[in-house]
Amino acid sequence: MISIRDFNLWYGEFQALKGVTLDIPKNRATAFIGPSGCGKSTLLRTFNRMCDFVPAVRTEGAIEVAGRDIFSGDANELRVRVGMVFQHPNPFPMSIRDNILYGPRRMRRLGRAEADELAERCLRDAGLWDEVRDKLGQSGLGLSGGQQQRLCIARALATQPEVLLMDEPTSALDPISTALVEELMVQLARERTVVVVTHNMQQATRVADKTAFFYLGELVESGPTKQLFGNPVQQKTKDYLTGRFS
């Protein structure tokens, strides 16, 4: 689904990504792991061109999503195809229903019946429907933290993205909410490509089919999650997984 070839990225004079080459499989979950500042979130946010909002960013190399160069087309069209869920829940200050419909309404006119069906489907897909079905007119800001994050996932799903990016989506959540979101990630990856950045290595083993380890802007090693955690090839990967550096 995502093909990265010899990709480099600079913030001004600082090179954050160095010669990254990686394939991310379709309809699977892929985890990016590594210490803080290693470039994993930078790469993730490049997939829907959030780097466009950062001054003095320069890139070299190629990234394709479903065979299409992400840098050659319209960024807004790309962001419809590549959704994003952030570290901290960020529901809009509007009703639960309007949160879901915000993106689709910017794309086209929605009839009442279509809007109702879309809101219900996305909330069901995010595992939230049964908890909010009688509160759709209430503000999304009134939900718990875990519910807000699932609302943000439902909102991202409303434009029917091919890829869902998740940047440490459970780091601000309690253990029960974390378990719900992890279960949701596994379910979502059956029908779309999910890429998640996580500092929680146990989470990567629970949700990811493939894992990529980054260090100081370089891709050190990638492969099936069980293989990478059970029998890593590179010494840097072994050291990180055994806690010899962080």
C-alpha positions as protocol buffer text, in pm:
chain_id: "A"
residue {
  index: 1
  type: MET
  ca { x: 0 y: 0 z: 0 }
}
residue {
  index: 2
  type: ILE
  ca { x: 282 y: 243 z: 88 }
}
residue {
  index: 3
  type: SER
  ca { x: 617 y: 232 z: -88 }
}
residue {
  index: 4
  type: ILE
  ca { x: 908 y: 440 z: 46 }
}
residue {
  index: 5
  type: ARG
  ca { x: 1228 y: 460 z: -155 }
}
residue {
  index: 6
  type: ASP
  ca { x: 1552 y: 625 z: -40 }
}
residue {
  index: 7
  type: PHE
  ca { x: 1357 y: 894 z: 145 }
}
residue {
  index: 8
  type: ASN
  ca { x: 1535 y: 1181 z: 319 }
}
residue {
  index: 9
  type: LEU
  ca { x: 1385 y: 1473 z: 512 }
}
residue {
  index: 10
  type: TRP
  ca { x: 1548 y: 1784 z: 657 }
}
residue {
  index: 11
  type: TYR
  ca { x: 1419 y: 2045 z: 901 }
}
residue {
  index: 12
  type: GLY
  ca { x: 1641 y: 2327 z: 791 }
}
residue {
  index: 13
  type: GLU
  ca { x: 1995 y: 2195 z: 832 }
}
residue {
  index: 14
  type: PHE
  ca { x: 1892 y: 1903 z: 1052 }
}
residue {
  index: 15
  type: GLN
  ca { x: 1838 y: 1573 z: 872 }
}
residue {
  index: 16
  type: ALA
  ca { x: 1555 y: 1386 z: 1046 }
}
residue {
  index: 17
  type: LEU
  ca { x: 1523 y: 1093 z: 803 }
}
residue {
  index: 18
  type: LYS
  ca { x: 1812 y: 929 z: 622 }
}
residue {
  index: 19
  type: GLY
  ca { x: 1769 y: 706 z: 319 }
}
residue {
  index: 20
  type: VAL
  ca { x: 1457 y: 521 z: 438 }
}
residue {
  index: 21
  type: THR
  ca { x: 1337 y: 240 z: 213 }
}
residue {
  index: 22
  type: LEU
  ca { x: 1036 y: 42 z: 332 }
}
residue {
  index: 23
  type: ASP
  ca { x: 721 y: -129 z: 203 }
}
residue {
  index: 24
  type: ILE
  ca { x: 405 y: -116 z: 414 }
}
residue {
  index: 25
  type: PRO
  ca { x: 159 y: -395 z: 328 }
}
residue {
  index: 26
  type: LYS
  ca { x: -205 y: -340 z: 239 }
}
residue {
  index: 27
  type: ASN
  ca { x: -477 y: -425 z: 492 }
}
residue {
  index: 28
  type: ARG
  ca { x: -231 y: -500 z: 768 }
}
residue {
  index: 29
  type: ALA
  ca { x: -113 y: -312 z: 1077 }
}
residue {
  index: 30
  type: THR
  ca { x: 246 y: -188 z: 1075 }
}
residue {
  index: 31
  type: ALA
  ca { x: 413 y: -46 z: 1386 }
}
residue {
  index: 32
  type: PHE
  ca { x: 701 y: 203 z: 1399 }
}
residue {
  index: 33
  type: ILE
  ca { x: 913 y: 170 z: 1712 }
}
residue {
  index: 34
  type: GLY
  ca { x: 1228 y: 337 z: 1836 }
}
residue {
  index: 35
  type: PRO
  ca { x: 1349 y: 594 z: 2090 }
}
residue {
  index: 36
  type: SER
  ca { x: 1219 y: 950 z: 2097 }
}
residue {
  index: 37
  type: GLY
  ca { x: 1359 y: 1165 z: 1818 }
}
residue {
  index: 38
  type: CYS
  ca { x: 1437 y: 873 z: 1588 }
}
residue {
  index: 39
  type: GLY
  ca { x: 1215 y: 995 z: 1303 }
}
residue {
  index: 40
  type: LYS
  ca { x: 920 y: 757 z: 1328 }
}
residue {
  index: 41
  type: SER
  ca { x: 653 y: 1025 z: 1383 }
}
residue {
  index: 42
  type: THR
  ca { x: 814 y: 1244 z: 1117 }
}
residue {
  index: 43
  type: LEU
  ca { x: 781 y: 965 z: 862 }
}
residue {
  index: 44
  type: LEU
  ca { x: 425 y: 887 z: 969 }
}
residue {
  index: 45
  type: ARG
  ca { x: 316 y: 1249 z: 931 }
}
residue {
  index: 46
  type: THR
  ca { x: 481 y: 1269 z: 591 }
}
residue {
  index: 47
  type: PHE
  ca { x: 241 y: 1006 z: 456 }
}
residue {
  index: 48
  type: ASN
  ca { x: -43 y: 1261 z: 447 }
}
residue {
  index: 49
  type: ARG
  ca { x: 190 y: 1558 z: 393 }
}
residue {
  index: 50
  type: MET
  ca { x: 158 y: 1716 z: 733 }
}
residue {
  index: 51
  type: CYS
  ca { x: 520 y: 1813 z: 677 }
}
residue {
  index: 52
  type: ASP
  ca { x: 380 y: 2077 z: 440 }
}
residue {
  index: 53
  type: PHE
  ca { x: 281 y: 2280 z: 746 }
}
residue {
  index: 54
  type: VAL
  ca { x: 634 y: 2290 z: 888 }
}
residue {
  index: 55
  type: PRO
  ca { x: 861 y: 2573 z: 765 }
}
residue {
  index: 56
  type: ALA
  ca { x: 1197 y: 2490 z: 607 }
}
residue {
  index: 57
  type: VAL
  ca { x: 1117 y: 2123 z: 541 }
}
residue {
  index: 58
  type: ARG
  ca { x: 1296 y: 1969 z: 244 }
}
residue {
  index: 59
  type: THR
  ca { x: 1259 y: 1613 z: 113 }
}
residue {
  index: 60
  type: GLU
  ca { x: 1431 y: 1383 z: -134 }
}
residue {
  index: 61
  type: GLY
  ca { x: 1327 y: 1039 z: -252 }
}
residue {
  index: 62
  type: ALA
  ca { x: 987 y: 888 z: -322 }
}
residue {
  index: 63
  type: ILE
  ca { x: 676 y: 788 z: -129 }
}
residue {
  index: 64
  type: GLU
  ca { x: 379 y: 630 z: -306 }
}
residue {
  index: 65
  type: VAL
  ca { x: 38 y: 536 z: -167 }
}
residue {
  index: 66
  type: ALA
  ca { x: -140 y: 276 z: -379 }
}
residue {
  index: 67
  type: GLY
  ca { x: 102 y: 349 z: -661 }
}
residue {
  index: 68
  type: ARG
  ca { x: 51 y: 728 z: -659 }
}
residue {
  index: 69
  type: ASP
  ca { x: 326 y: 977 z: -574 }
}
residue {
  index: 70
  type: ILE
  ca { x: 207 y: 1163 z: -265 }
}
residue {
  index: 71
  type: PHE
  ca { x: 397 y: 1480 z: -356 }
}
residue {
  index: 72
  type: SER
  ca { x: 264 y: 1521 z: -710 }
}
residue {
  index: 73
  type: GLY
  ca { x: -108 y: 1565 z: -637 }
}
residue {
  index: 74
  type: ASP
  ca { x: -333 y: 1776 z: -419 }
}
residue {
  index: 75
  type: ALA
  ca { x: -256 y: 1742 z: -46 }
}
residue {
  index: 76
  type: ASN
  ca { x: -622 y: 1771 z: 57 }
}
residue {
  index: 77
  type: GLU
  ca { x: -718 y: 1487 z: -176 }
}
residue {
  index: 78
  type: LEU
  ca { x: -436 y: 1279 z: -25 }
}
residue {
  index: 79
  type: ARG
  ca { x: -565 y: 1346 z: 328 }
}
residue {
  index: 80
  type: VAL
  ca { x: -904 y: 1205 z: 230 }
}
residue {
  index: 81
  type: ARG
  ca { x: -731 y: 880 z: 135 }
}
residue {
  index: 82
  type: VAL
  ca { x: -488 y: 886 z: 429 }
}
residue {
  index: 83
  type: GLY
  ca { x: -657 y: 962 z: 762 }
}
residue {
  index: 84
  type: MET
  ca { x: -481 y: 1062 z: 1085 }
}
residue {
  index: 85
  type: VAL
  ca { x: -541 y: 1002 z: 1456 }
}
residue {
  index: 86
  type: PHE
  ca { x: -320 y: 1199 z: 1695 }
}
residue {
  index: 87
  type: GLN
  ca { x: -163 y: 1125 z: 2031 }
}
residue {
  index: 88
  type: HIS
  ca { x: -411 y: 1333 z: 2230 }
}
residue {
  index: 89
  type: PRO
  ca { x: -785 y: 1314 z: 2155 }
}
residue {
  index: 90
  type: ASN
  ca { x: -892 y: 1627 z: 1966 }
}
residue {
  index: 91
  type: PRO
  ca { x: -1268 y: 1621 z: 1907 }
}
residue {
  index: 92
  type: PHE
  ca { x: -1407 y: 1937 z: 1752 }
}
residue {
  index: 93
  type: PRO
  ca { x: -1620 y: 2162 z: 1978 }
}
residue {
  index: 94
  type: MET
  ca { x: -1943 y: 2040 z: 1824 }
}
residue {
  index: 95
  type: SER
  ca { x: -2185 y: 1752 z: 1861 }
}
residue {
  index: 96
  type: ILE
  ca { x: -2079 y: 1389 z: 1833 }
}
residue {
  index: 97
  type: ARG
  ca { x: -2280 y: 1359 z: 1511 }
}
residue {
  index: 98
  type: ASP
  ca { x: -2128 y: 1674 z: 1359 }
}
residue {
  index: 99
  type: ASN
  ca { x: -1777 y: 1556 z: 1447 }
}
residue {
  index: 100
  type: ILE
  ca { x: -1834 y: 1247 z: 1230 }
}
residue {
  index: 101
  type: LEU
  ca { x: -1992 y: 1440 z: 943 }
}
residue {
  index: 102
  type: TYR
  ca { x: -1743 y: 1728 z: 936 }
}
residue {
  index: 103
  type: GLY
  ca { x: -1516 y: 1579 z: 668 }
}
residue {
  index: 104
  type: PRO
  ca { x: -1784 y: 1431 z: 439 }
}
residue {
  index: 105
  type: ARG
  ca { x: -1983 y: 1757 z: 446 }
}
residue {
  index: 106
  type: ARG
  ca { x: -1678 y: 1943 z: 316 }
}
residue {
  index: 107
  type: MET
  ca { x: -1664 y: 1700 z: 25 }
}
residue {
  index: 108
  type: ARG
  ca { x: -2031 y: 1686 z: -79 }
}
residue {
  index: 109
  type: ARG
  ca { x: -2389 y: 1752 z: 23 }
}
residue {
  index: 110
  type: LEU
  ca { x: -2538 y: 1485 z: 250 }
}
residue {
  index: 111
  type: GLY
  ca { x: -2905 y: 1404 z: 280 }
}
residue {
  index: 112
  type: ARG
  ca { x: -3043 y: 1338 z: 628 }
}
residue {
  index: 113
  type: ALA
  ca { x: -3079 y: 964 z: 579 }
}
residue {
  index: 114
  type: GLU
  ca { x: -2727 y: 930 z: 432 }
}
residue {
  index: 115
  type: ALA
  ca { x: -2580 y: 1138 z: 714 }
}
residue {
  index: 116
  type: ASP
  ca { x: -2754 y: 930 z: 980 }
}
residue {
  index: 117
  type: GLU
  ca { x: -2636 y: 606 z: 822 }
}
residue {
  index: 118
  type: LEU
  ca { x: -2278 y: 733 z: 788 }
}
residue {
  index: 119
  type: ALA
  ca { x: -2262 y: 853 z: 1147 }
}
residue {
  index: 120
  type: GLU
  ca { x: -2393 y: 522 z: 1280 }
}
residue {
  index: 121
  type: ARG
  ca { x: -2161 y: 313 z: 1063 }
}
residue {
  index: 122
  type: CYS
  ca { x: -1850 y: 505 z: 1163 }
}
residue {
  index: 123
  type: LEU
  ca { x: -1939 y: 498 z: 1532 }
}
residue {
  index: 124
  type: ARG
  ca { x: -2003 y: 125 z: 1509 }
}
residue {
  index: 125
  type: ASP
  ca { x: -1670 y: 73 z: 1332 }
}
residue {
  index: 126
  type: ALA
  ca { x: -1500 y: 267 z: 1612 }
}
residue {
  index: 127
  type: GLY
  ca { x: -1675 y: 59 z: 1881 }
}
residue {
  index: 128
  type: LEU
  ca { x: -1857 y: 363 z: 2018 }
}
residue {
  index: 129
  type: TRP
  ca { x: -2214 y: 340 z: 1890 }
}
residue {
  index: 130
  type: ASP
  ca { x: -2369 y: 159 z: 2185 }
}
residue {
  index: 131
  type: GLU
  ca { x: -2220 y: 413 z: 2427 }
}
residue {
  index: 132
  type: VAL
  ca { x: -2335 y: 729 z: 2247 }
}
residue {
  index: 133
  type: ARG
  ca { x: -2638 y: 635 z: 2036 }
}
residue {
  index: 134
  type: ASP
  ca { x: -2864 y: 842 z: 2262 }
}
residue {
  index: 135
  type: LYS
  ca { x: -2619 y: 1134 z: 2289 }
}
residue {
  index: 136
  type: LEU
  ca { x: -2544 y: 1219 z: 1926 }
}
residue {
  index: 137
  type: GLY
  ca { x: -2653 y: 1579 z: 1972 }
}
residue {
  index: 138
  type: GLN
  ca { x: -2428 y: 1632 z: 2273 }
}
residue {
  index: 139
  type: SER
  ca { x: -2080 y: 1781 z: 2253 }
}
residue {
  index: 140
  type: GLY
  ca { x: -1796 y: 1543 z: 2179 }
}
residue {
  index: 141
  type: LEU
  ca { x: -1596 y: 1730 z: 2442 }
}
residue {
  index: 142
  type: GLY
  ca { x: -1820 y: 1580 z: 2711 }
}
residue {
  index: 143
  type: LEU
  ca { x: -1699 y: 1226 z: 2648 }
}
residue {
  index: 144
  type: SER
  ca { x: -1429 y: 1049 z: 2848 }
}
residue {
  index: 145
  type: GLY
  ca { x: -1074 y: 1048 z: 2715 }
}
residue {
  index: 146
  type: GLY
  ca { x: -1102 y: 699 z: 2573 }
}
residue {
  index: 147
  type: GLN
  ca { x: -1438 y: 776 z: 2415 }
}
residue {
  index: 148
  type: GLN
  ca { x: -1298 y: 1097 z: 2265 }
}
residue {
  index: 149
  type: GLN
  ca { x: -1015 y: 904 z: 2103 }
}
residue {
  index: 150
  type: ARG
  ca { x: -1259 y: 653 z: 1955 }
}
residue {
  index: 151
  type: LEU
  ca { x: -1470 y: 946 z: 1832 }
}
residue {
  index: 152
  type: CYS
  ca { x: -1161 y: 1083 z: 1659 }
}
residue {
  index: 153
  type: ILE
  ca { x: -1106 y: 742 z: 1499 }
}
residue {
  index: 154
  type: ALA
  ca { x: -1471 y: 738 z: 1384 }
}
residue {
  index: 155
  type: ARG
  ca { x: -1426 y: 1089 z: 1243 }
}
residue {
  index: 156
  type: ALA
  ca { x: -1116 y: 977 z: 1052 }
}
residue {
  index: 157
  type: LEU
  ca { x: -1307 y: 680 z: 911 }
}
residue {
  index: 158
  type: ALA
  ca { x: -1592 y: 898 z: 781 }
}
residue {
  index: 159
  type: THR
  ca { x: -1404 y: 988 z: 461 }
}
residue {
  index: 160
  type: GLN
  ca { x: -1340 y: 616 z: 398 }
}
residue {
  index: 161
  type: PRO
  ca { x: -959 y: 637 z: 395 }
}
residue {
  index: 162
  type: GLU
  ca { x: -747 y: 361 z: 246 }
}
residue {
  index: 163
  type: VAL
  ca { x: -482 y: 424 z: 513 }
}
residue {
  index: 164
  type: LEU
  ca { x: -522 y: 518 z: 879 }
}
residue {
  index: 165
  type: LEU
  ca { x: -222 y: 673 z: 1055 }
}
residue {
  index: 166
  type: MET
  ca { x: -211 y: 660 z: 1436 }
}
residue {
  index: 167
  type: ASP
  ca { x: 55 y: 856 z: 1625 }
}
residue {
  index: 168
  type: GLU
  ca { x: 82 y: 706 z: 1975 }
}
residue {
  index: 169
  type: PRO
  ca { x: -299 y: 686 z: 1994 }
}
residue {
  index: 170
  type: THR
  ca { x: -312 y: 534 z: 2344 }
}
residue {
  index: 171
  type: SER
  ca { x: -35 y: 719 z: 2527 }
}
residue {
  index: 172
  type: ALA
  ca { x: -286 y: 952 z: 2697 }
}
residue {
  index: 173
  type: LEU
  ca { x: -539 y: 679 z: 2782 }
}
residue {
  index: 174
  type: ASP
  ca { x: -603 y: 454 z: 3082 }
}
residue {
  index: 175
  type: PRO
  ca { x: -541 y: 76 z: 3052 }
}
residue {
  index: 176
  type: ILE
  ca { x: -907 y: -10 z: 2983 }
}
residue {
  index: 177
  type: SER
  ca { x: -937 y: 250 z: 2707 }
}
residue {
  index: 178
  type: THR
  ca { x: -599 y: 140 z: 2570 }
}
residue {
  index: 179
  type: ALA
  ca { x: -722 y: -218 z: 2540 }
}
residue {
  index: 180
  type: LEU
  ca { x: -1035 y: -102 z: 2356 }
}
residue {
  index: 181
  type: VAL
  ca { x: -834 y: 104 z: 2107 }
}
residue {
  index: 182
  type: GLU
  ca { x: -584 y: -179 z: 2052 }
}
residue {
  index: 183
  type: GLU
  ca { x: -869 y: -419 z: 1977 }
}
residue {
  index: 184
  type: LEU
  ca { x: -1009 y: -160 z: 1739 }
}
residue {
  index: 185
  type: MET
  ca { x: -674 y: -128 z: 1558 }
}
residue {
  index: 186
  type: VAL
  ca { x: -666 y: -502 z: 1495 }
}
residue {
  index: 187
  type: GLN
  ca { x: -1021 y: -497 z: 1359 }
}
residue {
  index: 188
  type: LEU
  ca { x: -960 y: -194 z: 1137 }
}
residue {
  index: 189
  type: ALA
  ca { x: -649 y: -351 z: 982 }
}
residue {
  index: 190
  type: ARG
  ca { x: -865 y: -627 z: 832 }
}
residue {
  index: 191
  type: GLU
  ca { x: -1012 y: -381 z: 582 }
}
residue {
  index: 192
  type: ARG
  ca { x: -758 y: -97 z: 556 }
}
residue {
  index: 193
  type: THR
  ca { x: -391 y: -25 z: 607 }
}
residue {
  index: 194
  type: VAL
  ca { x: -305 y: 89 z: 960 }
}
residue {
  index: 195
  type: VAL
  ca { x: 30 y: 245 z: 1054 }
}
residue {
  index: 196
  type: VAL
  ca { x: 89 y: 313 z: 1422 }
}
residue {
  index: 197
  type: VAL
  ca { x: 376 y: 485 z: 1603 }
}
residue {
  index: 198
  type: THR
  ca { x: 420 y: 348 z: 1953 }
}
residue {
  index: 199
  type: HIS
  ca { x: 672 y: 361 z: 2237 }
}
residue {
  index: 200
  type: ASN
  ca { x: 499 y: 60 z: 2390 }
}
residue {
  index: 201
  type: MET
  ca { x: 677 y: -244 z: 2251 }
}
residue {
  index: 202
  type: GLN
  ca { x: 419 y: -478 z: 2401 }
}
residue {
  index: 203
  type: GLN
  ca { x: 153 y: -288 z: 2209 }
}
residue {
  index: 204
  type: ALA
  ca { x: 341 y: -345 z: 1886 }
}
residue {
  index: 205
  type: THR
  ca { x: 345 y: -719 z: 1951 }
}
residue {
  index: 206
  type: ARG
  ca { x: -30 y: -716 z: 2023 }
}
residue {
  index: 207
  type: VAL
  ca { x: -153 y: -516 z: 1724 }
}
residue {
  index: 208
  type: ALA
  ca { x: 107 y: -517 z: 1444 }
}
residue {
  index: 209
  type: ASP
  ca { x: 166 y: -767 z: 1165 }
}
residue {
  index: 210
  type: LYS
  ca { x: 489 y: -590 z: 1068 }
}
residue {
  index: 211
  type: THR
  ca { x: 725 y: -375 z: 1276 }
}
residue {
  index: 212
  type: ALA
  ca { x: 994 y: -128 z: 1171 }
}
residue {
  index: 213
  type: PHE
  ca { x: 1265 y: -13 z: 1412 }
}
residue {
  index: 214
  type: PHE
  ca { x: 1412 y: 336 z: 1367 }
}
residue {
  index: 215
  type: TYR
  ca { x: 1720 y: 489 z: 1527 }
}
residue {
  index: 216
  type: LEU
  ca { x: 1866 y: 837 z: 1470 }
}
residue {
  index: 217
  type: GLY
  ca { x: 1664 y: 890 z: 1153 }
}
residue {
  index: 218
  type: GLU
  ca { x: 1754 y: 558 z: 995 }
}
residue {
  index: 219
  type: LEU
  ca { x: 1549 y: 243 z: 941 }
}
residue {
  index: 220
  type: VAL
  ca { x: 1757 y: -18 z: 1120 }
}
residue {
  index: 221
  type: GLU
  ca { x: 1542 y: -324 z: 1064 }
}
residue {
  index: 222
  type: SER
  ca { x: 1189 y: -427 z: 964 }
}
residue {
  index: 223
  type: GLY
  ca { x: 999 y: -750 z: 929 }
}
residue {
  index: 224
  type: PRO
  ca { x: 714 y: -960 z: 1062 }
}
residue {
  index: 225
  type: THR
  ca { x: 654 y: -855 z: 1421 }
}
residue {
  index: 226
  type: LYS
  ca { x: 707 y: -1199 z: 1575 }
}
residue {
  index: 227
  type: GLN
  ca { x: 1033 y: -1239 z: 1384 }
}
residue {
  index: 228
  type: LEU
  ca { x: 1168 y: -894 z: 1471 }
}
residue {
  index: 229
  type: PHE
  ca { x: 1094 y: -931 z: 1841 }
}
residue {
  index: 230
  type: GLY
  ca { x: 1188 y: -1297 z: 1863 }
}
residue {
  index: 231
  type: ASN
  ca { x: 1499 y: -1305 z: 1648 }
}
residue {
  index: 232
  type: PRO
  ca { x: 1621 y: -958 z: 1545 }
}
residue {
  index: 233
  type: VAL
  ca { x: 1904 y: -945 z: 1295 }
}
residue {
  index: 234
  type: GLN
  ca { x: 2069 y: -614 z: 1384 }
}
residue {
  index: 235
  type: GLN
  ca { x: 2257 y: -558 z: 1709 }
}
residue {
  index: 236
  type: LYS
  ca { x: 2097 y: -214 z: 1754 }
}
residue {
  index: 237
  type: THR
  ca { x: 1755 y: -377 z: 1744 }
}
residue {
  index: 238
  type: LYS
  ca { x: 1861 y: -636 z: 2000 }
}
residue {
  index: 239
  type: ASP
  ca { x: 1998 y: -365 z: 2229 }
}
residue {
  index: 240
  type: TYR
  ca { x: 1680 y: -159 z: 2207 }
}
residue {
  index: 241
  type: LEU
  ca { x: 1449 y: -453 z: 2266 }
}
residue {
  index: 242
  type: THR
  ca { x: 1651 y: -566 z: 2568 }
}
residue {
  index: 243
  type: GLY
  ca { x: 1660 y: -216 z: 2720 }
}
residue {
  index: 244
  type: ARG
  ca { x: 2032 y: -151 z: 2670 }
}
residue {
  index: 245
  type: PHE
  ca { x: 1946 y: 190 z: 2533 }
}
residue {
  index: 246
  type: SER
  ca { x: 1625 y: 392 z: 2498 }
}
